């Protein structure tokens, strides 16, 4: 979650028994190294040893950075993250191959997650040796394929189609332990949660953004490129868009304002402290959470609720 996940959030999730993540976004190599160093300090991990976090890379951004004066992928692999995450690109295979080449040179075994939005993309990722396929449904917050099916249908299709090999993880709209239990009973090896961890003290979102999240309902979000247009982050491949909390950015679009007019209103709101045009990437799960807590507490509660619902499921067979 670029612009939302922090080193503190990643460290807290890993400490509590999950696998924390840092979204590279547009960060420079030096900034990413600094973030990994912060995680090391929180986890008390010495330099030269593996850091149990995931570093997430966006494919179309790598297309720009890896031919620039600041290529990041190999430099960050040298910082020894346990895993990398590849998403949102039309040629992710070449970056997965770069990871494998680096592993051979360094005698490492970096775990590679690849985000997929269709059966076809799941097949391709499995075919080039992804260790885990993250199956993302249309419910997910932030960016993804605007034509992806709902998670339950997409997950079932991928589970039926992809041969045993890579782990299959579910993502999109997951906010409760009951949902986690349901997905595990379907056959998922695990789950990935993003929006649920926006509701944490460690999340980078401002107090104003978190206040809006807490008050948001199930119908509060919308999929669109309008937020990328006003925020000047619109380099997404065809058929990709993002889910965020709907606000006056969408009302400006509905009113038929030109892109120049919408950008001007967005910039003015940012300058004046007007919170009606904040960019708050979030999934449908915002409507199921109403409290800001520590990330470790969130993970523990999710685990306990998941176990409880798995036990209930077992009782159905008695």
C-alpha positions in Angstrom: 0.0 0.0 0.0 2.1 2.9 -1.3 1.2 6.1 0.5 -0.4 4.2 3.4 1.9 1.4 4.6 4.9 2.4 6.8 7.9 0.5 8.1 6.3 0.6 11.5 3.2 -1.0 10.1 5.2 -3.7 8.4 7.2 -4.4 11.5 4.1 -4.6 13.7 2.4 -7.1 11.4 5.5 -9.3 11.2 6.0 -9.2 14.9 2.4 -10.3 15.5 2.8 -13.3 13.3 1.9 -12.1 9.8 4.1 -10.9 7.0 4.3 -7.2 6.8 4.8 -5.3 3.6 6.2 -2.0 2.3 4.9 -0.6 -1.0 7.7 0.8 -3.1 5.4 3.2 -5.1 7.5 6.0 -6.4 10.1 5.8 -3.6 13.8 6.2 -4.5 16.3 3.4 -3.8 17.7 5.4 -0.9 14.3 6.0 0.7 13.4 2.3 0.4 16.7 1.3 2.0 16.0 3.7 4.8 12.6 2.1 5.3 14.1 -1.4 5.4 16.6 -0.2 7.9 13.8 1.1 10.1 12.2 -2.3 10.0 15.5 -3.9 10.9 15.7 -1.7 14.0 12.1 -2.5 15.1 12.6 -6.2 14.6 16.2 -6.1 16.0 17.6 -7.8 12.9 21.3 -7.3 12.1 22.5 -6.2 8.7 23.4 -9.0 6.4 20.5 -11.2 7.5 17.1 -11.6 5.9 14.3 -9.1 6.8 10.9 -10.9 7.1 8.9 -8.4 5.1 7.6 -8.0 1.5 8.7 -5.2 -0.8 5.9 -4.5 -3.3 6.8 -3.2 -6.8 4.5 -1.7 -9.4 5.4 -3.0 -12.9 4.8 0.2 -14.9 6.9 2.2 -12.4 9.7 -0.4 -12.7 9.5 0.1 -16.4 10.6 3.7 -15.8 13.0 3.3 -12.9 14.9 0.3 -14.1 16.1 2.2 -17.2 16.8 5.4 -15.2 19.8 6.5 -13.1 18.2 4.9 -10.1 17.3 1.3 -10.8 15.7 -0.2 -7.7 14.9 -3.9 -8.0 18.4 -5.4 -7.7 19.5 -2.7 -5.2 16.6 -3.6 -2.9 17.2 -7.3 -3.3 20.7 -6.6 -1.9 18.9 -5.4 1.3 17.7 -9.0 1.8 13.9 -8.8 2.0 12.3 -12.2 2.5 10.0 -11.6 -0.4 9.0 -9.2 -3.2 5.6 -8.5 -4.7 5.1 -7.8 -8.4 1.9 -6.1 -9.7 0.3 -3.9 -12.2 2.3 -4.3 -15.4 2.2 -5.9 -18.8 5.7 -7.6 -18.6 6.1 -8.7 -15.0 7.8 -11.9 -16.1 11.1 -10.0 -16.9 11.3 -8.7 -13.4 10.6 -12.1 -11.9 13.4 -13.5 -14.0 15.7 -10.7 -12.7 14.9 -11.8 -9.1 15.8 -15.5 -10.0 19.1 -14.4 -11.6 20.0 -12.4 -8.6 19.1 -15.4 -6.3 21.5 -17.6 -8.3 24.3 -15.1 -8.0 23.8 -14.6 -4.3 22.7 -18.2 -3.3 19.4 -16.8 -2.0 15.8 -17.8 -2.5 13.6 -14.7 -2.6 9.9 -15.5 -2.3 7.9 -13.9 -5.2 4.3 -12.9 -5.0 2.5 -11.9 -8.2 -0.9 -10.2 -8.2 -3.4 -11.6 -10.6 -6.9 -10.6 -11.7 -8.0 -13.3 -14.1 -7.5 -17.0 -14.7 -5.3 -16.2 -17.7 -2.9 -13.9 -15.7 -2.8 -16.6 -12.9 -1.7 -19.2 -15.5 1.0 -16.9 -16.9 2.4 -16.1 -13.4 2.4 -19.8 -12.4 4.1 -20.7 -15.7 7.0 -18.4 -15.0 7.6 -19.6 -11.5 5.8 -17.3 -9.1 5.8 -18.7 -5.6 2.4 -17.3 -4.7 -0.5 -16.0 -6.8 -2.4 -13.2 -5.0 -5.9 -13.5 -6.5 -7.4 -10.0 -6.3 -11.2 -9.4 -6.7 -13.0 -6.3 -7.8 -13.7 -5.5 -4.2 -10.1 -4.5 -3.4 -9.0 -1.0 -2.5 -6.3 0.8 -4.4 -5.6 -0.3 -7.9 -6.4 -3.4 -9.9 -8.2 -4.5 -13.0 -11.5 -2.7 -13.4 -12.9 -5.8 -15.1 -11.8 -8.4 -12.4 -14.6 -10.7 -11.2 -15.7 -10.6 -7.5 -13.2 -12.5 -5.3 -15.3 -15.5 -4.5 -15.9 -16.3 -8.2 -12.3 -15.5 -9.3 -10.7 -17.5 -6.5 -12.9 -20.5 -7.3 -11.9 -20.3 -11.0 -8.2 -20.0 -10.3 -8.3 -22.9 -7.8 -9.9 -25.1 -10.4 -7.6 -24.1 -13.2 -4.1 -23.7 -11.9 -2.1 -26.8 -11.3 -0.7 -27.5 -7.8 2.5 -25.5 -7.3 2.2 -21.9 -6.3 0.5 -20.8 -3.2 -3.0 -19.3 -3.8 -3.8 -16.3 -1.7 -7.1 -14.3 -1.7 -7.3 -10.5 -1.7 -10.1 -8.0 -2.0 -12.7 -6.8 0.5 -11.4 -9.0 3.4 -11.8 -7.3 6.7 -13.0 -10.0 9.2 -11.9 -13.3 10.6 -15.2 -14.8 9.4 -14.3 -13.9 5.8 -10.8 -15.3 6.3 -12.2 -18.6 7.5 -14.6 -18.8 4.6 -11.8 -18.3 2.1 -9.6 -20.9 3.7 -12.5 -23.4 3.5 -12.7 -22.7 -0.2 -9.1 -23.8 -0.6 -7.1 -20.6 -0.4 -3.7 -21.1 1.3 -3.9 -17.7 3.0 -5.2 -14.1 2.6 -3.8 -10.7 2.0 -5.4 -7.7 3.8 -4.9 -4.1 2.9 -7.9 -1.9 3.8 -8.2 -3.5 7.3 -4.8 -2.1 8.2 -5.6 1.4 7.1 -7.6 1.5 10.4 -4.3 1.3 12.5 -2.2 3.8 14.4 0.8 2.8 12.2 -0.9 3.6 8.9 0.5 6.7 7.2 -3.0 8.1 6.5 -3.6 11.4 8.2 -6.1 11.8 11.1 -8.5 13.4 8.6 -8.4 10.4 6.3 -8.8 8.0 9.1 -11.8 9.9 10.4 -13.5 9.6 7.0 -12.6 5.9 6.9 -14.2 5.2 10.3 -17.5 6.9 9.1 -17.6 5.2 5.7 -20.2 2.5 4.9 -20.2 -0.4 2.5 -21.2 1.8 -0.4 -18.6 4.5 0.3 -16.1 3.5 -2.3 -15.9 3.8 -6.1 -13.7 2.5 -8.9 -12.3 5.2 -11.1 -9.2 6.9 -12.6 -10.5 10.3 -11.5 -8.3 10.3 -8.4 -5.2 9.4 -10.5 -6.1 12.2 -12.9 -6.1 14.9 -10.4 -3.2 13.4 -8.4 -1.1 13.0 -11.6 -0.4 9.3 -11.0 -2.2 8.1 -14.1 0.3 5.7 -15.7 -1.8 2.6 -15.3 -2.0 -0.1 -18.0 -5.2 -0.5 -20.0 -8.3 -1.7 -18.0 -6.7 -0.7 -14.6 -8.3 1.7 -12.2 -8.4 2.3 -8.5 -11.0 2.0 -5.7 -11.2 4.9 -3.2 -13.6 6.7 -0.9 -16.0 8.8 -3.1 -16.0 12.5 -2.5 -16.0 15.8 -4.3 -13.4 14.6 -6.8 -16.2 12.4 -8.1 -18.7 15.1 -7.9 -16.5 17.3 -10.0 -16.3 14.6 -12.6 -20.0 14.1 -12.6 -20.5 17.8 -13.1 -18.7 17.6 -16.4 -15.7 19.7 -15.3 -12.6 19.5 -17.6 -9.5 17.8 -16.3 -7.8 21.2 -15.9 -10.7 22.4 -13.8 -10.8 19.3 -11.7 -7.0 19.5 -11.0 -7.4 23.2 -10.0 -10.1 22.3 -7.5 -8.1 19.4 -6.2 -5.0 21.5 -5.7 -6.9 24.3 -4.1 -8.5 21.9 -1.6 -5.0 20.6 -0.7 -3.7 24.2 -0.1 -6.7 25.3 2.0 -7.1 22.2 4.1 -10.4 21.3 2.6 -10.9 17.6 3.2 -13.6 17.1 0.6 -11.2 16.0 -2.1 -8.7 13.7 -0.2 -7.4 10.7 -2.0 -8.3 7.8 0.3 -7.6 4.5 -1.4 -9.7 1.8 0.3 -11.7 -1.3 -0.5 -15.3 -2.3 0.2 -14.2 -3.5 3.6 -14.3 0.0 5.0 -17.9 -0.6 5.9 -17.0 -3.4 8.3 -14.5 -1.5 10.5 -15.3 1.4 12.9 -12.2 1.7 15.1 -8.5 2.7 14.9 -6.2 0.2 16.7 -2.7 -1.0 16.8 -1.7 -3.2 13.9 -0.6 -6.1 16.2 -4.0 -6.0 18.0 -5.8 -6.1 14.6 -3.9 -9.1 13.5 -4.4 -11.0 16.7 -8.1 -10.3 16.7 -8.4 -11.5 13.1 -6.5 -14.7 14.0 -8.7 -15.4 17.0 -11.9 -14.7 15.0 -10.7 -16.9 12.1 -10.0 -19.8 14.5 -13.4 -19.4 16.1 -15.2 -19.6 12.8 -13.1 -22.5 11.6 -14.2 -24.4 14.7 -17.8 -23.5 14.0 -17.3 -24.9 10.5 -16.0 -28.2 11.9 -19.2 -28.5 14.0 -21.3 -28.5 10.9 -19.9 -32.0 10.1 -20.9 -33.5 13.4 
